[in-house]
Structure formats: C-alpha cells, structure tokens
C-alpha cells in the first residue's frame, strides 16, 4: 500500500524536523537502522505527544485521516502533534513514503496506578509500527506512547536489552499474558526497568500481525470518546516533548493537567504549576512551542479538564 504523502511533502517534513542532510532525498540514504533511528529521534523531539485535540478544539473529535494529520503537524507549523494513533499513523505514512517496509499493529496496555503499570491488560487502545529492514531484521517503532515510550527503534529479539533514558532500560520479550486462554500464542511484550538492579515490569503487548485503518477507527472512537475510568485521555491534559542534543534523546518535558515536569539524566523535577487556563495556554506556547488558536482555546471552556482557580471563601 502506498503512502498518502508525496515526495515533496516528505521533504517539507524532513525540513520541519531538522533531519540531517545525509538522510535527505538528494543524498539517497540507505534504508537501514541508522536512518530509521534518525527519523525516530527527530520525530519525537519535534512532534510532541499531546491529546489537546480532545480538550482544546471546537469538535473534540480526533481524525486519523493522513492528510488532516499532515496539515495539523507539518503544514500548519504550530508545534502540534497528537496522541498515539495520530502520531504513529502519521509516521507510518512517512516511513512508507521513504520506502521502508512497515505495517501497524494494535497494542494492549496495562493501566497505571500511581504512575506504575499494574494489573490486567485492557483492550486495543495503542498502536506501534513494525519495520522490516532489508537484512530481515524487525524493529518496533513507537513514536506515540508519551513519556514512557522507547526513544529509539527496539529489535524484535526476545530479551534484547536497550538503554533508554537516564538509567532506564527497555526490552521486548516474546511470551504470553496471564489472561490469554490459548497460552500457545505468544505476543511481544514491552518491558522496562528504571535501574539494572530492579525487576522488569510490563507496559504493553502486541501481536506480530497487521491492523488495518478500519481497526484503528474503532480504537480511536473509544479512546477519544469514552469516559471510562481506564481511559485517561478524556480525563487529563497531557503533553510530552522529548529533548534532543545532536542525535541523542537526552530528556523530556511533560505536562499533566497543570503540572510541568522535566526529566533529564534520569532525574525528574517540577518546573511549573499552572492554576488558570491563561497560564496553561501561555505555558504551552513558551515551554512546548505549541500555539493554539482562539477557537481552540475556547473549546476547553466548561470541560472537565478546564483549569479554574478555587473560589475564595
């Protein structure tokens, strides 16, 4: 299946993310791991993970149309990104346009309790890209899992450990999950540990078969409309921008509701707390380089996530 993006659109995207010249079209780069990694790191450091469309918009509806995603992320150039399905499907079309062999797979995640994934896996609410290189090696590419995502492609090799941010390590294991009836059918499970001496914990799992756009439309409808307790997207305002020095991801800055935190070298600090909508909108512009229109700003009024100062008694 061909990409929705033209070569000229991809060139404009490469300019937008400041991709090094050796990976531009005129350099005729090899479709190898170095190129894939460069695309990954420049994507996540320029295109934020954010669910603002659910809260700061007139419709509060998320579109997965690749042309609308391109306009939102690149053409409008207002610092916008999207949540998992938006960013990953956009990136899928970029990879296909470049020439990578890639398909999308649905993901089951584990809900977080006090920030830590725990308990049973819930239904399909996330997405990853699986890229096969010319030598047959396969990589999971996730540019839409927010602050907990891998900062580079991860090989589909059972137990292969990859350094992530700070002292954190990540890996994929090929195993089953407890709730499966058929324990003969294994899944790829994305795990992390914040220090080498700590035990591994599982974030999410995915099968190695292709999901279609029709599947993601159903997933997107639930994720963008459900008010269920397990769906944090409709209950929280979230933005994550990764920090890059040269070709390396060195940290991240995150907004959750009114709190801005920065994580560098494995250490997290509170940067700022917003108490009003005007403060948060200004912070989105100055800290995350996201410029919202007046219509988008008005969209949050009366919503459950609107920041309001407590009334004085």
Residue, then its C-alpha position, 0 to 999 in steps of 0.5 A: x500500500x502506498x503512502x498518502x504523502x508525496x515526495x515533496x511533502x516528505x521533504x517539507x517534513x524532513x525540513x520541519x524536523x531538522x533531519x540531517x542532510x545525509x538522510x535527505x532525498x538528494x543524498x539517497x540514504x540507505x534504508x537501514x537502522x541508522x536512518x530509521x533511528x534518525x527519523x525516530x529521534x527527530x520525530x519525537x523531539x519535534x512532534x510532541x505527544x499531546x491529546x489537546x485535540x480532545x480538550x482544546x478544539x471546537x469538535x473534540x473529535x480526533x481524525x486519523x485521516x493522513x492528510x488532516x494529520x499532515x496539515x495539523x503537524x507539518x503544514x500548519x507549523x504550530x508545534x502540534x502533534x497528537x496522541x498515539x494513533x495520530x502520531x504513529x499513523x502519521x509516521x507510518x505514512x512517512x516511513x512508507x513514503x521513504x520506502x521502508x517496509x512497515x505495517x501497524x499493529x494494535x497494542x494492549x496496555x496495562x493501566x497505571x496506578x500511581x504512575x506504575x503499570x499494574x494489573x490486567x491488560x485492557x483492550x486495543x487502545x495503542x498502536x506501534x509500527x513494525x519495520x522490516x529492514x532489508x537484512x530481515x531484521x524487525x524493529x518496533x517503532x513507537x513514536x506515540x506512547x508519551x513519556x514512557x515510550x522507547x526513544x529509539x527503534x527496539x529489535x524484535x529479539x526476545x530479551x534484547x536489552x536497550x538503554x533508554x533514558x537516564x538509567x532506564x532500560x527497555x526490552x521486548x520479550x516474546x511470551x504470553x499474558x496471564x489472561x490469554x486462554x490459548x497460552x500457545x500464542x505468544x505476543x511481544x511484550x514491552x518491558x522496562x526497568x528504571x535501574x539494572x538492579x530492579x525487576x522488569x515490569x510490563x507496559x504493553x503487548x502486541x501481536x506480530x500481525x497487521x491492523x488495518x485503518x478500519x481497526x484503528x477507527x474503532x480504537x480511536x472512537x473509544x479512546x477519544x470518546x469514552x469516559x471510562x475510568x481506564x481511559x485517561x485521555x478524556x480525563x487529563x491534559x497531557x503533553x510530552x516533548x522529548x529533548x534532543x542534543x545532536x542525535x541523542x534523546x537526552x530528556x523530556x518535558x511533560x505536562x499533566x493537567x497543570x503540572x510541568x515536569x522535566x526529566x533529564x539524566x534520569x532525574x525528574x523535577x517540577x518546573x511549573x504549576x499552572x492554576x488558570x487556563x491563561x497560564x496553561x495556554x501561555x505555558x504551552x506556547x513558551x515551554x512546548x512551542x505549541x500555539x493554539x488558536x482562539x477557537x481552540x482555546x475556547x473549546x476547553x471552556x466548561x470541560x472537565x479538564x478546564x483549569x479554574x482557580x478555587x473560589x475564595x471563601 
